[in-house]
Amino acid sequence: MVSLHALSGTVWWQVALFALAGSVAVALLVGCRTRAATALSLVLLVSLQARNPLVLNAGDTLLRRLLFWGLLLPLGERWAVDIVGDEPRDVVAGLASAGLLLQVVAVYVQNAVFKFRADTWPSGRAVRLVFSLDQFTVLAGDLLATAPALLTAINWVWLVLLLCSPLLLVVTGRARALLVGAFAGAHLGMALTISIGLFPLVSVAALLPFLPPVVWDRVWPSSEPSLDWLANRLPRGSPLPSIGSLNRLRRPLLATVLVVLLLSNAVTLGVVSVAQSTAPDKSWDMFAPTPPLTDGWFVAPATTTDGETVDALHGGPVTWERPPDLASTYPSSRWRKYSMQLRGDNAEPLRRSLALVAFLCQRWTASHERDLAEVRLVFVAEPTRLGKPEPRERRPLGTYACGPKGQQSSAPGPSAGT
């Protein structure tokens, strides 16, 4: 996949790209050369996501698509440096705005369809299963996991909200404001209880275009916030030149994108079949149709060049005891997402070219006098048993050799894949 971030693995190159992305994001925030800032933000985001798709989740996909639709909308006409001194439009309505709103509702509708393809969610057990996974629960989630009746109620409330999501396109005024508030409250609740990356925060941002004037009039009673002080210090953007042929193509292109959006969701749901298609994108399945039924953690026993057995993940001696908090064993939700990819039945090719083992070998060499000879990966599985003792099972994922100077060798060890 094409990625600017993949052009070099050096630290300075990645730092430079992140610094550039941050600067462009600030320009987009204040509305300075808004369209160019949006376009560059989209390019840098796609590049970063293409660099390592194994760590992405639904929030990343949604953010990418929101930026795409934002590129087609006049974001610089309100609360922006670009519009100071000009007269913004009171209403923006068209194919681009329709695409932005439909994109958000499509996420909820598709997720609802996935959830009704098994009895876990309709029976009220799904949220209890999610909160029984210690690798996901954070902050208030650990406390909430001890209240099964409340979790069952949350299960039903979320299902009802998903079924009501098409109303976001229909209702107006206070009714829409209340519905948006309910969805935003649910997403903020997710952020405070389960570790699922950026999805809750991106979802809240995606709901902002649905807020009606009754909300914005209270947030900012004046007709337009004053940005004169900032506009005098920053170069203002100028509108793109009007090119007749491009303007004539704009509407057909937007219509085509809208049709592709609707068809892609229909293909994913199985409503429309496509010949010779690859596996459908299930970015919006999110704990559906059934949440994961196995919790667990990773152990990486390693052998040094002088024959000592050590823990390559955490250092010190190897222990098989359950960590007090499984979520804390992963540095971030990205790490957990990547690690869980290694457990799949078809993940052996990924494990054979394992970047994780190379990282463990290099990190150990950088801080120890002795090198690692090989690393063994084991997943300690803990199948979910609601209200019952949960058994544990060690599932070996393979043994992999470290090469010279801490590098992973190209060929796995003799017991790889066991």
Phi and psi in degrees as a GROMACS rama.xvg file:
@    title "Ramachandran Plot"
@    xaxis  label "Phi"
@    yaxis  label "Psi"
@TYPE xy
-74.0605  126.597  VAL-2
-153.298  127.775  SER-3
-63.6983  -35.088  LEU-4
-68.584  -19.3828  HIS-5
-90.0759  -2.13165  ALA-6
-67.261  -28.5433  LEU-7
-151.663  141.516  SER-8
-96.4304  6.65299  GLY-9
-72.1736  151.122  THR-10
-63.3112  -42.3175  VAL-11
-62.88  -35.8019  TRP-12
-67.4274  -42.9793  TRP-13
-66.7897  -41.1411  GLN-14
-61.6965  -41.4093  VAL-15
-62.9384  -43.1137  ALA-16
-67.0853  -39.7237  LEU-17
-66.3749  -39.1754  PHE-18
-63.8042  -41.4033  ALA-19
-63.6897  -44.4526  LEU-20
-61.8879  -39.5451  ALA-21
-65.5411  -41.5039  GLY-22
-64.1686  -43.1503  SER-23
-66.0481  -36.3927  VAL-24
-64.0649  -38.2291  ALA-25
-64.6865  -41.171  VAL-26
-61.7059  -39.5278  ALA-27
-67.3968  -37.6796  LEU-28
-61.4182  -43.8343  LEU-29
-91.6616  -4.36393  VAL-30
76.2175  38.2953  GLY-31
-99.7246  115.359  CYS-32
49.5718  59.194  ARG-33
-59.0769  -47.0089  THR-34
-65.3949  -41.9927  ARG-35
-65.2218  -39.528  ALA-36
-65.3892  -38.3079  ALA-37
-65.8283  -44.6117  THR-38
-62.5363  -44.9705  ALA-39
-68.6352  -37.0288  LEU-40
-61.6439  -40.4398  SER-41
-65.4726  -43.4154  LEU-42
-62.2407  -45.8491  VAL-43
-67.5807  -34.8935  LEU-44
-68.0743  -46.2553  LEU-45
-61.8445  -39.9401  VAL-46
-61.6744  -45.6725  SER-47
-63.9036  -42.808  LEU-48
-68.7651  -35.186  GLN-49
-69.8008  -23.227  ALA-50
-62.8975  -37.3451  ARG-51
-150.073  80.0985  ASN-52
-67.0175  -12.5825  PRO-53
-69.9756  -14.6133  LEU-54
-108.402  9.52509  VAL-55
-87.2006  154.714  LEU-56
-136.122  -170.458  ASN-57
-60.5796  -33.5954  ALA-58
-63.0541  -37.0139  GLY-59
-66.4962  -42.9635  ASP-60
-63.8213  -43.2714  THR-61
-65.2821  -41.8751  LEU-62
-60.9409  -41.5099  LEU-63
-61.3913  -42.8685  ARG-64
-73.5055  -33.6207  ARG-65
-63.9855  -40.8639  LEU-66
-64.2487  -36.7531  LEU-67
-61.8323  -49.0902  PHE-68
-67.4922  -33.5825  TRP-69
-63.6195  -30.9664  GLY-70
-63.1173  -27.6107  LEU-71
-92.8571  0.301625  LEU-72
-113.249  154.444  LEU-73
-79.8451  67.1892  PRO-74
-63.4943  -23.4121  LEU-75
-83.156  7.45968  GLY-76
-92.0823  -7.39577  GLU-77
-138.932  141.997  ARG-78
49.599  46.1617  TRP-79
-141.977  150.095  ALA-80
-64.1521  -34.6966  VAL-81
-60.4304  -29.6637  ASP-82
-97.5339  -2.62802  ILE-83
-58.282  126.274  VAL-84
92.44  -13.2207  GLY-85
-104.252  169.683  ASP-86
-105.8  107.919  GLU-87
-74.2617  157.674  PRO-88
-71.6737  148.653  ARG-89
-79.7163  -29.0427  ASP-90
-134.481  134.318  VAL-91
-122.833  113.561  VAL-92
-143.805  130.459  ALA-93
178.749  -165.783  GLY-94
-65.5671  -36.4018  LEU-95
-67.2561  -45.1747  ALA-96
-65.8482  -36.5243  SER-97
-63.8513  -40.9507  ALA-98
-62.9127  -40.2533  GLY-99
-61.5659  -47.3595  LEU-100
-69.0724  -41.2895  LEU-101
-64.5516  -35.3008  LEU-102
-59.1172  -44.4393  GLN-103
-67.3297  -46.4216  VAL-104
-65.3031  -34.2907  VAL-105
-60.8629  -34.6729  ALA-106
-60.3468  -48.1299  VAL-107
-69.3427  -42.3901  TYR-108
-64.2397  -45.5239  VAL-109
-64.7646  -39.6952  GLN-110
-63.1298  -38.5387  ASN-111
-63.6767  -42.2229  ALA-112
-62.5569  -43.6756  VAL-113
-60.8112  -39.771  PHE-114
-67.5364  -27.0937  LYS-115
-90.8427  8.92957  PHE-116
-89.9581  5.16167  ARG-117
-147.774  168.558  ALA-118
-90.8098  1.04093  ASP-119
-64.8175  -46.8228  THR-120
-75.4873  -48.4641  TRP-121
-59.9915  -26.967  PRO-122
-81.4554  -9.38991  SER-123
87.1548  9.22974  GLY-124
-95.1427  -14.3362  ARG-125
-62.4416  -48.3585  ALA-126
-64.9704  -34.857  VAL-127
-62.3145  -40.0487  ARG-128
-64.4863  -40.9092  LEU-129
-61.7157  -45.1642  VAL-130
-79.7406  -5.49303  PHE-131
-83.7706  -9.20193  SER-132
-88.5362  100.077  LEU-133
-62.9432  -22.472  ASP-134
-69.3892  -16.7646  GLN-135
-102.171  -32.2542  PHE-136
-73.8363  132.993  THR-137
-139.595  163.783  VAL-138
48.7275  -118.652  LEU-139
-73.8004  -7.47028  ALA-140
-64.2473  -36.4384  GLY-141
-64.289  -37.6932  ASP-142
-70.7636  -41.7067  LEU-143
-65.1049  -29.0207  LEU-144
-63.7998  -18.2472  ALA-145
-90.6265  5.85028  THR-146
-120.871  78.7234  ALA-147
-61.1803  -36.3328  PRO-148
-64.1287  -40.5868  ALA-149
-67.311  -38.6237  LEU-150
-64.6619  -37.3102  LEU-151
-63.9691  -41.538  THR-152
-63.526  -41.7141  ALA-153
-61.8013  -38.7832  ILE-154
-54.6767  -49.3478  ASN-155
-69.3354  -40.1955  TRP-156
-61.2749  -43.4157  VAL-157
-66.2243  -39.3992  TRP-158
-61.9742  -43.1047  LEU-159
-63.1485  -41.3936  VAL-160
-61.6256  -44.2354  LEU-161
-60.7609  -40.9323  LEU-162
-67.2633  -27.2769  LEU-163
-88.7279  -2.52853  CYS-164
-58.571  -34.1305  SER-165
-61.0717  -20.4322  PRO-166
-65.7741  -19.0765  LEU-167
-58.4604  -26.6589  LEU-168
-89.2021  -8.81641  LEU-169
-112.741  -51.5013  VAL-170
-74.8388  160.572  VAL-171
-135.337  177.8  THR-172
60.1439  -140.71  GLY-173
-64.4766  -32.7811  ARG-174
-63.1837  -43.2221  ALA-175
-67.2579  -39.731  ARG-176
-59.8453  -42.0214  ALA-177
-66.007  -40.2909  LEU-178
-66.6563  -42.8589  LEU-179
-61.9906  -41.3687  VAL-180
-61.6567  -38.4026  GLY-181
-64.7478  -45.0577  ALA-182
-64.9074  -43.7928  PHE-183
-63.3512  -40.6336  ALA-184
-62.6548  -39.6724  GLY-185
-63.5313  -42.1601  ALA-186
-68.806  -38.5065  HIS-187
-66.0673  -34.5455  LEU-188
-62.5564  -38.4029  GLY-189
-61.2267  -44.177  MET-190
-62.3554  -28.5354  ALA-191
-89.7347  -6.23516  LEU-192
-127.593  -31.5679  THR-193
-132.587  145.56  ILE-194
-91.4138  98.3016  SER-195
-129.761  34.3166  ILE-196
69.8393  -144.272  GLY-197
-82.6814  -5.02099  LEU-198
-53.688  -47.8216  PHE-199
-60.9617  -43.0746  PRO-200
-70.5821  -40.7388  LEU-201
-63.5709  -37.5215  VAL-202
-65.236  -39.2828  SER-203
-63.2499  -43.0956  VAL-204
-62.0951  -37.019  ALA-205
-66.8236  -22.2179  ALA-206
-83.4575  -15.8068  LEU-207
-57.0579  -41.002  LEU-208
-63.5443  -16.3993  PRO-209
-83.806  -13.5035  PHE-210
-66.0255  129.502  LEU-211
-80.8315  170.004  PRO-212
-56.7211  -29.1825  PRO-213
-60.2685  -27.8608  VAL-214
-82.4046  -48.5916  VAL-215
-65.2848  -31.8268  TRP-216
-64.5954  -28.6139  ASP-217
-83.9015  -35.1407  ARG-218
-65.5625  -43.6184  VAL-219
-138.8  89.9203  TRP-220
-58.1866  -33.6391  PRO-221
-70.8677  162.515  SER-222
-66.9041  -31.1986  SER-223
-158.369  127.814  GLU-224
-63.8174  144.593  PRO-225
-83.843  122.867  SER-226
-119.496  20.4677  LEU-227
-58.0947  -42.2639  ASP-228
-61.6103  -33.2778  TRP-229
-82.3017  -36.5136  LEU-230
-63.1116  -30.8464  ALA-231
-73.0298  -12.3952  ASN-232
-110.375  -9.83457  ARG-233
-123.659  147.081  LEU-234
-70.9011  127.499  PRO-235
-81.7124  147.568  ARG-236
-78.076  155.925  GLY-237
-115.752  148.647  SER-238
-63.2937  148.202  PRO-239
-64.4024  145.024  LEU-240
-61.5839  143.683  PRO-241
-82.6227  119.132  SER-242
-115.364  117.599  ILE-243
-55.4607  -45.3279  GLY-244
-64.8832  -38.292  SER-245
-67.9423  -39.8461  LEU-246
-63.4539  -35.2655  ASN-247
-70.0734  -28.8935  ARG-248
-84.1061  -16.2136  LEU-249
-58.2421  -51.0984  ARG-250
-64.7969  -46.9297  ARG-251
-60.2008  -37.5832  PRO-252
-65.9963  -42.7421  LEU-253
-64.8516  -39.1972  LEU-254
-62.5939  -40.4448  ALA-255
-63.3335  -42.9443  THR-256
-62.0997  -40.7121  VAL-257
-62.5217  -43.4485  LEU-258
-62.887  -41.8748  VAL-259
-62.2183  -40.3781  VAL-260
-58.4717  -48.2515  LEU-261
-67.9288  -40.6782  LEU-262
-67.0869  -38.9499  LEU-263
-63.1194  -38.4524  SER-264
-69.4555  -37.282  ASN-265
-65.6754  -37.936  ALA-266
-66.5732  -42.407  VAL-267
-61.2534  -38.0731  THR-268
-80.617  -8.3004  LEU-269
84.8859  5.8578  GLY-270
-70.5157  -35.881  VAL-271
-120.096  131.705  VAL-272
-99.5506  142.619  SER-273
-123.325  125.655  VAL-274
-66.0955  138.672  ALA-275
56.8672  34.4541  GLN-276
-88.2979  151.652  SER-277
-80.2161  -177.945  THR-278
-58.6253  135.65  ALA-279
-67.0388  152.161  PRO-280
-73.3397  119.247  ASP-281
-111.821  46.54  LYS-282
-62.5723  -24.7275  SER-283
-104.363  17.3945  TRP-284
-78.191  -28.7381  ASP-285
24.2886  92.2153  MET-286
59.1352  28.0046  PHE-287
-134.767  153.093  ALA-288
-72.4553  -17.0951  PRO-289
-136.966  134.194  THR-290
-62.131  160.892  PRO-291
-54.4951  140.438  PRO-292
-105.144  10.3869  LEU-293
-135.489  125.472  THR-294
-97.5054  177.564  ASP-295
156.448  -178.24  GLY-296
-148.208  166.629  TRP-297
-104.432  143.79  PHE-298
-126.76  137.48  VAL-299
-126.43  76.4858  ALA-300
-64.4032  132.413  PRO-301
-129.057  151.188  ALA-302
-111.422  127.029  THR-303
-79.6964  171.379  THR-304
-66.8424  -18.0731  THR-305
-101.994  12.8084  ASP-306
92.5109  2.72311  GLY-307
-82.697  143.718  GLU-308
-97.1249  127.078  THR-309
-135.369  168.936  VAL-310
-94.2045  109.673  ASP-311
-73.9163  -21.1384  ALA-312
-80.7415  -47.125  LEU-313
-118.78  -4.26665  HIS-314
79.7455  165.877  GLY-315
77.8066  -168.19  GLY-316
-72.6829  155.967  PRO-317
-75.0882  134.116  VAL-318
-131.159  141.438  THR-319
-104.898  6.38627  TRP-320
-69.3332  147.765  GLU-321
-68.8457  128.128  ARG-322
-62.3276  146.909  PRO-323
-58.7518  -34.4809  PRO-324
-136.465  107.705  ASP-325
-65.0638  -34.2823  LEU-326
-60.8634  -32.5767  ALA-327
-76.5368  -10.7386  SER-328
-75.9752  -13.1927  THR-329
-107.442  127.355  TYR-330
-57.2905  -28.5347  PRO-331
-161.869  173.318  SER-332
-65.1645  -26.534  SER-333
-65.2485  -44.2982  ARG-334
-60.4476  -44.1121  TRP-335
-63.9579  -43.1748  ARG-336
-59.4236  -46.1517  LYS-337
-64.6874  -45.3182  TYR-338
-61.4043  -40.8979  SER-339
-68.5388  -23.5039  MET-340
-64.1919  -25.0603  GLN-341
-75.9177  -13.3744  LEU-342
-86.0543  -14.5848  ARG-343
-61.2529  155.093  GLY-344
-62.7025  -29.5431  ASP-345
-104.05  22.0145  ASN-346
-93.3269  4.94253  ALA-347
-59.8249  -42.2383  GLU-348
-59.7805  -36.4219  PRO-349
-67.0099  -39.8298  LEU-350
-70.4162  -32.85  ARG-351
-66.4421  -30.5259  ARG-352
-107.086  42.3806  SER-353
-69.7986  113.773  LEU-354
-68.8226  -29.7569  ALA-355
-62.2485  -44.6668  LEU-356
-64.3906  -41.8923  VAL-357
-59.4266  -40.8018  ALA-358
-64.0253  -44.8924  PHE-359
-62.8473  -41.5358  LEU-360
-62.9593  -45.6163  CYS-361
-67.4078  -41.2225  GLN-362
-64.6569  -40.2804  ARG-363
-64.9784  -44.4023  TRP-364
-62.2626  -34.1461  THR-365
-69.351  -22.1522  ALA-366
-122.117  5.75756  SER-367
-135.679  154.458  HIS-368
-76.4725  -33.0142  GLU-369
-93.9316  142.134  ARG-370
-86.0818  165.388  ASP-371
-90.9555  138.089  LEU-372
-88.0199  -41.9451  ALA-373
-156.112  157.782  GLU-374
-126.844  133.356  VAL-375
-110.037  130.21  ARG-376
-103.087  130.777  LEU-377
-135.44  132.622  VAL-378
-103.601  122.542  PHE-379
-91.2373  104.317  VAL-380
-86.5153  142.724  ALA-381
-132.147  86.5392  GLU-382
-58.1948  139.881  PRO-383
-74.3754  130.25  THR-384
-133.783  96.0505  ARG-385
-59.1559  119.312  LEU-386
75.2687  6.45816  GLY-387
-130.02  160.473  LYS-388
-60.1799  138.68  PRO-389
-102.088  119.902  GLU-390
-70.6928  163.718  PRO-391
-125.972  143.745  ARG-392
-142.918  128.916  GLU-393
-86.3129  122.026  ARG-394
-115.556  100.161  ARG-395
-63.5443  136.571  PRO-396
-107.107  -7.71948  LEU-397
134.424  162.775  GLY-398
-118.569  130.609  THR-399
-130.079  137.093  TYR-400
-86.5363  141.785  ALA-401
-90.9028  136.001  CYS-402
-86.6024  -167.396  GLY-403
-61.7536  144.923  PRO-404
56.569  35.1131  LYS-405
81.6475  2.20935  GLY-406
-81.1211  145.36  GLN-407
-74.0106  135.512  GLN-408
-74.1811  155.797  SER-409
-69.1607  -29.1133  SER-410
-102.042  134.26  ALA-411
-70.1376  164.984  PRO-412
-66.7566  171.656  GLY-413
-63.336  -24.515  PRO-414
-103.618  16.7955  SER-415
-61.228  140.625  ALA-416
86.0993  -1.49895  GLY-417
